[in-house]
């Protein structure tokens, strides 16, 4: 592993730790319902297509005839 890879790995871990600390702080700063509502709306673009594809496969491809 060269120096650049080591720096990028360190930066990635550091950014992940900062993000997790931000999530913990945000969770305790608001009530749990507001926290989950806000993060669900922020990450909707990420998990909704995966969930929709799963439902499509279940209902169309795997349906019993």
C-alpha positions in Angstrom: 0.0 0.0 0.0 1.5 3.3 -1.0 1.2 6.6 1.0 -1.8 7.9 -1.0 -3.8 4.8 -0.3 -3.0 5.0 3.4 -4.1 8.6 3.5 -7.3 7.9 1.7 -8.1 5.0 4.0 -7.4 7.2 7.1 -9.5 10.0 5.6 -12.3 7.5 4.9 -12.3 6.1 8.5 -12.1 9.6 9.9 -15.1 10.8 7.8 -17.1 7.7 8.8 -16.4 8.3 12.5 -17.4 12.0 12.2 -20.6 11.0 10.4 -21.5 8.4 13.1 -20.8 11.0 15.8 -23.1 13.4 13.9 -25.8 10.8 13.8 -25.6 10.1 17.5 -25.6 13.9 18.3 -28.6 14.4 16.0 -30.4 11.5 17.5 -30.1 12.8 21.0 -30.8 16.4 20.0 -34.3 15.6 18.7 -36.9 13.0 19.5 -36.6 9.6 17.9 -39.6 10.0 15.6 -38.3 13.3 14.2 -34.8 11.8 13.7 -36.1 8.7 11.8 -38.5 10.8 9.7 -35.7 13.2 8.7 -33.2 10.5 7.9 -35.8 8.4 6.0 -36.5 11.4 3.8 -32.8 12.2 3.3 -32.0 8.6 2.2 -35.2 7.9 0.3 -33.4 8.1 -3.1 -31.0 5.3 -1.9 -33.3 2.6 -0.4 -36.5 3.2 -2.4 -35.3 1.8 -5.7 -33.9 -1.3 -4.0 -37.2 -1.9 -2.1 -39.2 -1.3 -5.3 -37.1 -3.8 -7.2 -37.6 -6.4 -4.5 -41.4 -5.8 -4.5 -41.5 -6.0 -8.3 -39.6 -9.3 -8.3 -41.9 -10.8 -5.7 -45.2 -9.6 -7.3 -44.4 -10.1 -11.0 -41.7 -12.7 -11.4 -42.3 -15.0 -8.4 -46.1 -14.9 -8.4 -47.9 -18.2 -8.5 -50.0 -18.9 -11.5 
